[in-house]
Amino acid sequence: MDNPFRDGGPAERAMPWLSAAVVLLLAGATLAGGAAPLVKALAAAVAVAVLGRSARLINRGRPPGR
């Protein structure tokens, strides 16, 4: 394994979890703050998209029912 961000390295397995955590923190701060409704809607949409992608990457390769 030459690159820890590829080929099943530890960083590749951790990145979806880190992405999900960062987007949740940023979206939570935006939604709790005094941002405009359009900004809140955009933050929520981005959070849903990133969380969906992260969930797919986290569950990739796991057997069904696990």
Backbone torsions as a table, in degrees:
resi	resn	phi	psi	omega
1	MET	NA	104.8	-179.7
2	ASP	-83.7	-35.2	-175.9
3	ASN	-119.1	115.2	-178.1
4	PRO	-68.8	-11.0	178.5
5	PHE	-90.9	1.7	179.5
6	ARG	-136.8	168.5	172.3
7	ASP	59.0	38.3	174.2
8	GLY	76.6	17.3	179.0
9	GLY	-68.6	168.5	-177.5
10	PRO	-62.8	-34.7	179.3
11	ALA	-69.9	-34.9	178.6
12	GLU	-65.2	-37.7	179.3
13	ARG	-73.2	-27.2	-177.5
14	ALA	-86.8	-24.4	-173.9
15	MET	-59.9	-42.3	178.3
16	PRO	-62.2	-37.0	178.1
17	TRP	-66.5	-42.4	178.9
18	LEU	-66.0	-41.1	178.6
19	SER	-62.1	-43.8	179.8
20	ALA	-63.4	-42.6	-179.4
21	ALA	-64.9	-43.7	-179.3
22	VAL	-65.1	-44.4	-178.1
23	VAL	-67.6	-34.4	176.9
24	LEU	-66.4	-41.3	178.0
25	LEU	-64.1	-46.0	-179.1
26	LEU	-66.7	-43.1	179.2
27	ALA	-65.9	-40.9	178.1
28	GLY	-62.1	-42.4	178.5
29	ALA	-65.6	-39.2	-179.8
30	THR	-69.0	-44.2	-177.8
31	LEU	-70.7	-31.9	179.9
32	ALA	-80.5	-23.8	-177.6
33	GLY	-80.5	-173.1	-177.3
34	GLY	-93.6	39.9	-179.3
35	ALA	-75.6	159.5	177.8
36	ALA	-67.1	154.1	-179.2
37	PRO	-57.0	-36.2	179.2
38	LEU	-65.8	-40.2	178.4
39	VAL	-66.1	-40.0	177.7
40	LYS	-63.6	-41.6	178.8
41	ALA	-64.8	-41.7	178.3
42	LEU	-64.8	-42.1	178.3
43	ALA	-62.9	-40.3	178.5
44	ALA	-65.8	-41.5	179.8
45	ALA	-65.0	-43.1	178.4
46	VAL	-64.9	-41.3	179.6
47	ALA	-61.6	-42.9	179.3
48	VAL	-63.4	-42.8	-179.7
49	ALA	-64.3	-46.1	-178.9
50	VAL	-68.1	-39.9	178.5
51	LEU	-65.5	-38.5	176.6
52	GLY	-63.1	-44.2	178.3
53	ARG	-65.7	-41.0	179.3
54	SER	-64.4	-42.3	179.0
55	ALA	-62.1	-39.5	178.3
56	ARG	-64.2	-42.5	-179.6
57	LEU	-69.5	-35.6	179.5
58	ILE	-67.4	-40.8	-175.7
59	ASN	-86.8	-7.2	-179.5
60	ARG	-63.0	130.9	177.0
61	GLY	87.2	-5.4	176.4
62	ARG	-84.8	142.6	177.5
63	PRO	-68.8	150.7	179.2
64	PRO	-60.3	146.2	179.2
65	GLY	81.0	10.3	-179.4
66	ARG	-104.8	NA	NA
